[in-house]
Each structure stands twice: as structure tokens, then as C-alpha cells.
Amino acid sequence: MGISVEINSSQLSALSRLFSSTVVRQLAMKGSSSVFARLVRQLDDLFYDLKLPLVKDAFNTAFEILKTRGLRDEYIYKAALTHRILMGTHSLRTACMLNEFRTGTSKADVVILNGTTTVYEIKSERDSLSRLQQQLVNYRKVFASVYVIAGENHVGAVLESAPRDVGVMCLLPGFHIRTLRDAVNKPGRICPLAVFETLRTAEAADIIAQVGLPIPDVPNTRLRTELRRLFKTLEPEAVHHGMVRTLKRTRDMQPLAGLIDQLPVSLHAAALSVPLRKSDRERLVQAVNTPMKLAMEWS
């Protein structure tokens, strides 16, 4: 790649922030991003000699740098899961992915819904394991399968400390994922109330209808309270089945397949993480094909 300078902590932070939802939203909604321009200026020492022609070339270069062992951040792990699991094992037609999905006091990094619910907690080499045990407690109440995907420096500790039904993966050099321990699929262990708290009110009502119960005929101000009361009476397997069916419909990703085909691989995970209208998608594609000389004037 022609990059020989040492990367400092400020540059590493800027590289990671290029793939943030803020940058993607600006590009999609405005067709430009002042944050992108500012971050690229911070990376001038890395990018200057590369003479990058288009905005997407800056993203691709940043992505390749971040894929280096020791520099990999959460986004690189999300990208690996997107390509190796969501669009490798599954597809956008048969599965959907949820990002930063609130679960109790935790936010699940990546959730993939296919025939079941699988959560992937990322622990990159730049992360700490201090919150992992509480995160796993929260996830096992909501998802049938739980995985931790970790950097090589964390794998031993995760294998030793995580419950035996929790799967463990490792991100290898070359952007490959190795499964060191398979997760046990246990839809019967989930807690219906914990699932309820993750759902939108309309999604919870949809699950109630699926199990054959009438939706409470109460004012909207009381509906969530009444739905919560009903969820207490449901069997875990029925709630899990309803959650898969409902969320695959309400969080459907199939319409994004055309967008993904027009974006560089480096931006696939970012584009799938931000809700985008059709007009936003078109602007995003145009923005990433903007000449860098013009992009540096964005404000």
C-alpha cells in the first residue's frame, strides 16, 4: 500500500471514526461529509503519497490499515461477521442483522436472525473483557445462541470464563473467522420479559397476535403495560419463534442488496448499520464516488 509511517493513537482513532454512523449519515443525507474531510486531513501523513482518486479509495485504504493485526477495531470484526456470516453463510434475502441492539444493560454488537437468534459479542484486541460476564448474562436471556468473537490475545480467557453453551470465535489474519467452540442453540432458556424489553411496542403486539392472544383494547398510553403483562404468561420457545418472524419482517435488509452491490466492501458493514431511505442510498453511492479533491472542500 506504500504506507510506511508509524500510526499514532490520534491517527488510529481517525481511521476508526471514518466508518462511524455520523460519517455514513452525512454522506447519505447530504451527499457530503464535513467530518469525513476533517478526518482525512488528520490522516494526511498516511494518505498523502497514495494520491487517492475517489472517496471510496480513502475508505478502502483506511479499511486495509485497520485490518492489520494489533490495529483491528470493532468495525473490522463487524465487517468480518457481515461478510463471513451474514452474506457468506446466509444472505440478505434469508437473514437480517441488528447492530447495537439494546439488551438489558448491554448493547449487543451484532445480532443475526435466520431460523434462530444469534448474538455476537465483539472483543477486539483493543477491547477489555471487564464487562463480558454481565453482557453474557443479559444475552442468554434474549438470544438462543451466543458467541464471543475475540482477538487472539483474548481467546484463552474467553474460553475459560464463558459458560460452556457460549460459542467462541477468533478473527484470524486474512480476515477469516475460526470457530473454536460452537454455541449451543437454546431458545427454551430465554426470558420472555427480557425479550419484551428489547422490542418496539408494535413488534410486541405482533408476537402476541402470533400466539393467538387478542391484542389489549386499551388506550395507547396503557398498551405497553398490558402487553408486558401478557408476555409474562408466554412460553420461551413461542416468544423466540415470534421474535424471529417479527424482526425478520420489521428489520428486513433485502431492499439494501442493491445498495451493497454499488459500495466498496469496506463500507458494507457501515451501510447495513444505519437506517437509510431510498434517496439516501442513491446519495451515498454518489458521495463515495466523489473525487477526493472535491471532497476535501466539504464543510
C-alpha beads as a LAMMPS data file, in Angstrom:
LAMMPS data file: protein, C-alpha beads

299 atoms
298 bonds

1 atom types
1 bond types

-500.0 500.0 xlo xhi
-500.0 500.0 ylo yhi
-500.0 500.0 zlo zhi

Masses

1 110.0

Atoms # bond

1 1 1 0.000 0.000 0.000
2 1 1 3.004 2.296 0.223
3 1 1 2.321 3.245 3.847
4 1 1 5.481 3.201 5.923
5 1 1 4.896 5.824 8.626
6 1 1 4.127 4.698 12.147
7 1 1 0.481 5.081 13.126
8 1 1 -0.115 7.053 16.311
9 1 1 -3.166 6.887 18.581
10 1 1 -4.727 10.026 17.056
11 1 1 -4.474 8.598 13.547
12 1 1 -5.806 5.239 14.696
13 1 1 -8.830 6.974 16.202
14 1 1 -9.398 8.926 12.971
15 1 1 -9.202 5.748 10.889
16 1 1 -11.876 4.120 13.060
17 1 1 -14.129 7.178 13.028
18 1 1 -14.218 7.216 9.225
19 1 1 -16.607 4.262 9.455
20 1 1 -18.843 5.842 12.106
21 1 1 -22.581 6.268 11.683
22 1 1 -22.058 10.053 11.726
23 1 1 -19.963 9.958 8.547
24 1 1 -22.273 7.482 6.794
25 1 1 -25.382 9.514 7.693
26 1 1 -23.848 12.755 6.433
27 1 1 -22.783 11.169 3.155
28 1 1 -26.223 9.603 2.698
29 1 1 -28.356 12.578 3.717
30 1 1 -26.269 15.448 2.308
31 1 1 -24.064 13.802 -0.312
32 1 1 -21.058 15.186 1.556
33 1 1 -19.466 14.971 4.999
34 1 1 -17.526 17.656 6.799
35 1 1 -16.476 15.028 9.358
36 1 1 -15.004 12.852 6.591
37 1 1 -12.989 15.801 5.246
38 1 1 -11.704 16.700 8.703
39 1 1 -10.690 13.118 9.479
40 1 1 -8.859 12.731 6.164
41 1 1 -6.912 15.916 6.902
42 1 1 -5.836 14.328 10.194
43 1 1 -4.604 11.341 8.174
44 1 1 -2.602 13.390 5.691
45 1 1 0.707 11.724 6.681
46 1 1 -0.788 8.314 5.870
47 1 1 -2.689 9.241 2.738
48 1 1 -0.598 11.987 1.128
49 1 1 1.663 9.846 -1.070
50 1 1 -1.141 7.496 -2.162
51 1 1 -2.887 10.045 -4.398
52 1 1 -6.308 8.555 -3.724
53 1 1 -8.644 9.415 -6.631
54 1 1 -12.086 8.913 -5.050
55 1 1 -13.706 8.989 -1.600
56 1 1 -14.202 5.221 -1.710
57 1 1 -10.436 4.809 -2.148
58 1 1 -9.887 6.590 1.169
59 1 1 -12.323 4.204 2.852
60 1 1 -10.641 1.187 1.260
61 1 1 -7.199 2.367 2.360
62 1 1 -8.341 3.004 5.917
63 1 1 -10.001 -0.409 5.980
64 1 1 -6.822 -2.194 4.876
65 1 1 -4.801 -0.411 7.562
66 1 1 -7.316 -1.306 10.286
67 1 1 -7.263 -4.975 9.225
68 1 1 -3.633 -5.165 10.402
69 1 1 -3.160 -7.396 13.437
70 1 1 -2.964 -5.228 16.552
71 1 1 -4.897 -2.357 14.963
72 1 1 -8.216 -4.134 14.367
73 1 1 -11.150 -2.376 15.985
74 1 1 -14.811 -3.279 16.475
75 1 1 -15.681 -2.217 12.921
76 1 1 -13.271 -4.732 11.394
77 1 1 -14.912 -7.504 13.406
78 1 1 -18.374 -6.325 12.321
79 1 1 -17.205 -6.316 8.731
80 1 1 -15.884 -9.875 9.084
81 1 1 -19.208 -11.045 10.542
82 1 1 -21.085 -9.229 7.777
83 1 1 -19.125 -10.926 5.021
84 1 1 -18.370 -14.339 6.506
85 1 1 -21.681 -14.965 8.305
86 1 1 -24.488 -12.638 7.152
87 1 1 -23.573 -12.654 3.455
88 1 1 -21.445 -15.799 3.450
89 1 1 -23.325 -18.467 5.376
90 1 1 -26.653 -16.653 4.897
91 1 1 -27.796 -13.818 2.596
92 1 1 -29.711 -10.547 2.847
93 1 1 -32.708 -12.404 1.403
94 1 1 -32.871 -15.020 4.164
95 1 1 -31.382 -13.257 7.192
96 1 1 -31.128 -9.846 8.797
97 1 1 -28.592 -8.186 11.044
98 1 1 -29.221 -5.930 14.029
99 1 1 -26.496 -3.612 15.316
100 1 1 -26.172 -2.104 18.790
101 1 1 -29.334 -3.942 19.880
102 1 1 -30.259 -2.935 23.440
103 1 1 -30.417 -5.973 25.729
104 1 1 -30.882 -5.225 29.407
105 1 1 -27.981 -3.020 30.473
106 1 1 -25.931 -4.062 27.437
107 1 1 -25.905 -3.332 23.717
108 1 1 -25.379 -6.391 21.567
109 1 1 -22.719 -5.667 18.932
110 1 1 -24.214 -7.832 16.179
111 1 1 -27.363 -9.988 16.109
112 1 1 -28.134 -12.171 13.109
113 1 1 -31.625 -13.583 12.654
114 1 1 -32.117 -16.547 10.374
115 1 1 -34.008 -19.589 11.628
116 1 1 -32.893 -18.636 15.129
117 1 1 -31.401 -15.686 17.010
118 1 1 -27.626 -15.474 17.320
119 1 1 -25.750 -12.681 19.071
120 1 1 -22.064 -11.954 18.522
121 1 1 -20.216 -10.007 21.209
122 1 1 -17.017 -8.487 19.845
123 1 1 -13.879 -8.325 21.946
124 1 1 -11.186 -6.983 19.662
125 1 1 -7.545 -6.882 20.651
126 1 1 -8.155 -3.230 21.568
127 1 1 -11.024 -4.102 23.977
128 1 1 -11.216 -5.070 27.637
129 1 1 -13.026 -8.152 28.954
130 1 1 -14.202 -6.347 32.092
131 1 1 -17.896 -6.230 31.093
132 1 1 -18.080 -9.590 29.344
133 1 1 -19.643 -11.650 32.137
134 1 1 -22.587 -9.265 32.629
135 1 1 -23.056 -8.977 28.868
136 1 1 -23.319 -12.761 28.570
137 1 1 -25.888 -12.865 31.389
138 1 1 -28.021 -10.330 29.502
139 1 1 -27.637 -12.009 26.105
140 1 1 -28.523 -15.517 27.315
141 1 1 -31.915 -14.153 28.446
142 1 1 -32.785 -12.897 24.947
143 1 1 -30.955 -14.916 22.288
144 1 1 -30.959 -18.652 21.605
145 1 1 -27.289 -18.736 20.566
146 1 1 -24.494 -16.600 21.997
147 1 1 -20.992 -16.188 20.563
148 1 1 -17.984 -14.167 21.583
149 1 1 -15.693 -13.281 18.681
150 1 1 -12.360 -12.245 20.104
151 1 1 -8.849 -11.206 19.238
152 1 1 -6.163 -13.843 19.642
153 1 1 -4.966 -12.158 22.847
154 1 1 -8.383 -12.726 24.488
155 1 1 -9.335 -16.202 23.271
156 1 1 -7.828 -18.176 26.170
157 1 1 -9.534 -16.035 28.818
158 1 1 -12.887 -16.164 26.999
159 1 1 -12.782 -19.969 26.613
160 1 1 -12.024 -20.323 30.308
161 1 1 -14.553 -17.840 31.692
162 1 1 -17.590 -18.036 29.386
163 1 1 -20.351 -20.597 30.107
164 1 1 -19.954 -23.802 28.108
165 1 1 -23.024 -23.076 25.962
166 1 1 -21.429 -19.839 24.734
167 1 1 -19.580 -20.206 21.450
168 1 1 -16.133 -18.732 20.928
169 1 1 -14.705 -17.442 17.641
170 1 1 -11.399 -15.865 16.721
171 1 1 -10.651 -13.381 13.937
172 1 1 -7.543 -14.616 12.181
173 1 1 -5.129 -12.767 9.905
174 1 1 -6.519 -12.695 6.396
175 1 1 -9.969 -11.645 7.646
176 1 1 -11.027 -15.245 8.344
177 1 1 -13.129 -16.391 11.307
178 1 1 -12.288 -19.615 13.144
179 1 1 -14.868 -21.217 15.425
180 1 1 -13.116 -22.606 18.492
181 1 1 -16.289 -23.680 20.292
182 1 1 -19.788 -23.925 18.866
183 1 1 -22.643 -22.179 20.661
184 1 1 -25.493 -24.342 21.919
185 1 1 -28.832 -23.209 20.495
186 1 1 -31.209 -22.882 23.465
187 1 1 -34.427 -20.991 22.647
188 1 1 -36.049 -22.505 25.744
189 1 1 -33.758 -20.594 28.121
190 1 1 -34.763 -17.103 27.056
191 1 1 -36.793 -14.853 29.339
192 1 1 -39.993 -13.543 27.679
193 1 1 -39.915 -10.326 29.707
194 1 1 -36.289 -9.670 28.769
195 1 1 -37.222 -10.133 25.104
196 1 1 -40.215 -7.824 25.526
197 1 1 -37.983 -5.006 26.770
198 1 1 -35.925 -5.151 23.548
199 1 1 -38.946 -4.776 21.260
200 1 1 -40.890 -1.875 19.852
201 1 1 -44.500 -1.835 21.033
202 1 1 -45.840 -2.776 17.585
203 1 1 -43.406 -5.714 17.425
204 1 1 -44.516 -6.955 20.850
205 1 1 -48.165 -6.716 19.756
206 1 1 -47.360 -8.707 16.627
207 1 1 -45.917 -11.541 18.721
208 1 1 -48.986 -11.552 20.955
209 1 1 -51.164 -11.931 17.850
210 1 1 -48.955 -14.759 16.547
211 1 1 -49.519 -16.828 19.682
212 1 1 -53.271 -16.420 19.311
213 1 1 -53.976 -13.902 22.050
214 1 1 -56.100 -10.789 21.469
215 1 1 -54.216 -7.508 21.471
216 1 1 -55.426 -5.497 24.503
217 1 1 -58.102 -2.958 23.607
218 1 1 -56.747 -0.120 25.743
219 1 1 -55.530 3.455 25.116
220 1 1 -52.012 3.711 23.658
221 1 1 -50.750 5.048 26.970
222 1 1 -51.582 1.689 28.598
223 1 1 -50.843 -0.662 25.713
224 1 1 -47.216 -1.383 26.555
225 1 1 -48.061 -2.144 30.177
226 1 1 -50.781 -4.604 29.122
227 1 1 -48.533 -6.256 26.538
228 1 1 -45.860 -6.691 29.184
229 1 1 -48.399 -8.428 31.431
230 1 1 -49.254 -10.859 28.616
231 1 1 -45.597 -11.605 27.867
232 1 1 -45.227 -12.875 31.444
233 1 1 -47.598 -15.709 30.582
234 1 1 -45.885 -16.866 27.374
235 1 1 -43.608 -19.876 26.834
236 1 1 -39.989 -19.024 25.933
237 1 1 -39.996 -21.065 22.708
238 1 1 -43.158 -19.332 21.475
239 1 1 -41.680 -15.896 22.185
240 1 1 -38.449 -16.818 20.449
241 1 1 -40.261 -18.081 17.369
242 1 1 -42.399 -14.951 17.251
243 1 1 -39.369 -12.696 17.701
244 1 1 -37.582 -14.288 14.736
245 1 1 -40.626 -13.971 12.460
246 1 1 -41.440 -10.419 13.528
247 1 1 -37.950 -8.927 13.488
248 1 1 -37.063 -10.504 10.150
249 1 1 -40.061 -8.635 8.754
250 1 1 -39.698 -5.302 10.575
251 1 1 -35.905 -5.107 10.196
252 1 1 -35.788 -6.609 6.683
253 1 1 -32.496 -5.967 4.865
254 1 1 -33.344 -7.359 1.450
255 1 1 -34.051 -3.869 -0.013
256 1 1 -30.412 -2.975 0.749
257 1 1 -28.971 -5.666 -1.527
258 1 1 -28.837 -3.275 -4.479
259 1 1 -27.021 -0.655 -2.405
260 1 1 -24.407 -3.139 -1.202
261 1 1 -23.645 -4.117 -4.789
262 1 1 -22.708 -0.486 -5.541
263 1 1 -20.490 0.122 -2.500
264 1 1 -16.923 -0.989 -1.804
265 1 1 -16.507 -3.949 0.537
266 1 1 -15.014 -1.642 3.156
267 1 1 -18.366 0.125 3.572
268 1 1 -20.762 -2.815 3.559
269 1 1 -20.980 -3.201 7.349
270 1 1 -21.315 0.569 7.832
271 1 1 -24.112 0.859 5.272
272 1 1 -26.026 -2.009 6.879
273 1 1 -25.747 -0.388 10.308
274 1 1 -27.530 2.883 9.509
275 1 1 -31.231 3.181 8.522
276 1 1 -31.309 4.695 5.033
277 1 1 -34.157 5.884 2.821
278 1 1 -34.032 5.060 -0.882
279 1 1 -32.969 8.620 -1.749
280 1 1 -30.263 8.412 0.931
281 1 1 -28.870 5.264 -0.654
282 1 1 -28.522 6.951 -4.037
283 1 1 -26.731 9.942 -2.482
284 1 1 -24.395 7.621 -0.564
285 1 1 -23.317 5.868 -3.761
286 1 1 -22.731 9.224 -5.457
287 1 1 -20.806 10.564 -2.451
288 1 1 -18.335 7.680 -2.271
289 1 1 -17.582 8.167 -5.972
290 1 1 -16.757 11.859 -5.454
291 1 1 -13.190 12.883 -6.419
292 1 1 -11.073 13.373 -3.300
293 1 1 -10.062 16.851 -4.438
294 1 1 -13.719 17.936 -4.244
295 1 1 -14.366 16.006 -1.023
296 1 1 -11.614 17.905 0.783
297 1 1 -13.673 21.092 0.263
298 1 1 -16.699 19.645 2.078
299 1 1 -17.752 21.774 5.029

Bonds

1 1 1 2
2 1 2 3
3 1 3 4
4 1 4 5
5 1 5 6
6 1 6 7
7 1 7 8
8 1 8 9
9 1 9 10
10 1 10 11
11 1 11 12
12 1 12 13
13 1 13 14
14 1 14 15
15 1 15 16
16 1 16 17
17 1 17 18
18 1 18 19
19 1 19 20
20 1 20 21
21 1 21 22
22 1 22 23
23 1 23 24
24 1 24 25
25 1 25 26
26 1 26 27
27 1 27 28
28 1 28 29
29 1 29 30
30 1 30 31
31 1 31 32
32 1 32 33
33 1 33 34
34 1 34 35
35 1 35 36
36 1 36 37
37 1 37 38
38 1 38 39
39 1 39 40
40 1 40 41
41 1 41 42
42 1 42 43
43 1 43 44
44 1 44 45
45 1 45 46
46 1 46 47
47 1 47 48
48 1 48 49
49 1 49 50
50 1 50 51
51 1 51 52
52 1 52 53
53 1 53 54
54 1 54 55
55 1 55 56
56 1 56 57
57 1 57 58
58 1 58 59
59 1 59 60
60 1 60 61
61 1 61 62
62 1 62 63
63 1 63 64
64 1 64 65
65 1 65 66
66 1 66 67
67 1 67 68
68 1 68 69
69 1 69 70
70 1 70 71
71 1 71 72
72 1 72 73
73 1 73 74
74 1 74 75
75 1 75 76
76 1 76 77
77 1 77 78
78 1 78 79
79 1 79 80
80 1 80 81
81 1 81 82
82 1 82 83
83 1 83 84
84 1 84 85
85 1 85 86
86 1 86 87
87 1 87 88
88 1 88 89
89 1 89 90
90 1 90 91
91 1 91 92
92 1 92 93
93 1 93 94
94 1 94 95
95 1 95 96
96 1 96 97
97 1 97 98
98 1 98 99
99 1 99 100
100 1 100 101
101 1 101 102
102 1 102 103
103 1 103 104
104 1 104 105
105 1 105 106
106 1 106 107
107 1 107 108
108 1 108 109
109 1 109 110
110 1 110 111
111 1 111 112
112 1 112 113
113 1 113 114
114 1 114 115
115 1 115 116
116 1 116 117
117 1 117 118
118 1 118 119
119 1 119 120
120 1 120 121
121 1 121 122
122 1 122 123
123 1 123 124
124 1 124 125
125 1 125 126
126 1 126 127
127 1 127 128
128 1 128 129
129 1 129 130
130 1 130 131
131 1 131 132
132 1 132 133
133 1 133 134
134 1 134 135
135 1 135 136
136 1 136 137
137 1 137 138
138 1 138 139
139 1 139 140
140 1 140 141
141 1 141 142
142 1 142 143
143 1 143 144
144 1 144 145
145 1 145 146
146 1 146 147
147 1 147 148
148 1 148 149
149 1 149 150
150 1 150 151
151 1 151 152
152 1 152 153
153 1 153 154
154 1 154 155
155 1 155 156
156 1 156 157
157 1 157 158
158 1 158 159
159 1 159 160
160 1 160 161
161 1 161 162
162 1 162 163
163 1 163 164
164 1 164 165
165 1 165 166
166 1 166 167
167 1 167 168
168 1 168 169
169 1 169 170
170 1 170 171
171 1 171 172
172 1 172 173
173 1 173 174
174 1 174 175
175 1 175 176
176 1 176 177
177 1 177 178
178 1 178 179
179 1 179 180
180 1 180 181
181 1 181 182
182 1 182 183
183 1 183 184
184 1 184 185
185 1 185 186
186 1 186 187
187 1 187 188
188 1 188 189
189 1 189 190
190 1 190 191
191 1 191 192
192 1 192 193
193 1 193 194
194 1 194 195
195 1 195 196
196 1 196 197
197 1 197 198
198 1 198 199
199 1 199 200
200 1 200 201
201 1 201 202
202 1 202 203
203 1 203 204
204 1 204 205
205 1 205 206
206 1 206 207
207 1 207 208
208 1 208 209
209 1 209 210
210 1 210 211
211 1 211 212
212 1 212 213
213 1 213 214
214 1 214 215
215 1 215 216
216 1 216 217
217 1 217 218
218 1 218 219
219 1 219 220
220 1 220 221
221 1 221 222
222 1 222 223
223 1 223 224
224 1 224 225
225 1 225 226
226 1 226 227
227 1 227 228
228 1 228 229
229 1 229 230
230 1 230 231
231 1 231 232
232 1 232 233
233 1 233 234
234 1 234 235
235 1 235 236
236 1 236 237
237 1 237 238
238 1 238 239
239 1 239 240
240 1 240 241
241 1 241 242
242 1 242 243
243 1 243 244
244 1 244 245
245 1 245 246
246 1 246 247
247 1 247 248
248 1 248 249
249 1 249 250
250 1 250 251
251 1 251 252
252 1 252 253
253 1 253 254
254 1 254 255
255 1 255 256
256 1 256 257
257 1 257 258
258 1 258 259
259 1 259 260
260 1 260 261
261 1 261 262
262 1 262 263
263 1 263 264
264 1 264 265
265 1 265 266
266 1 266 267
267 1 267 268
268 1 268 269
269 1 269 270
270 1 270 271
271 1 271 272
272 1 272 273
273 1 273 274
274 1 274 275
275 1 275 276
276 1 276 277
277 1 277 278
278 1 278 279
279 1 279 280
280 1 280 281
281 1 281 282
282 1 282 283
283 1 283 284
284 1 284 285
285 1 285 286
286 1 286 287
287 1 287 288
288 1 288 289
289 1 289 290
290 1 290 291
291 1 291 292
292 1 292 293
293 1 293 294
294 1 294 295
295 1 295 296
296 1 296 297
297 1 297 298
298 1 298 299
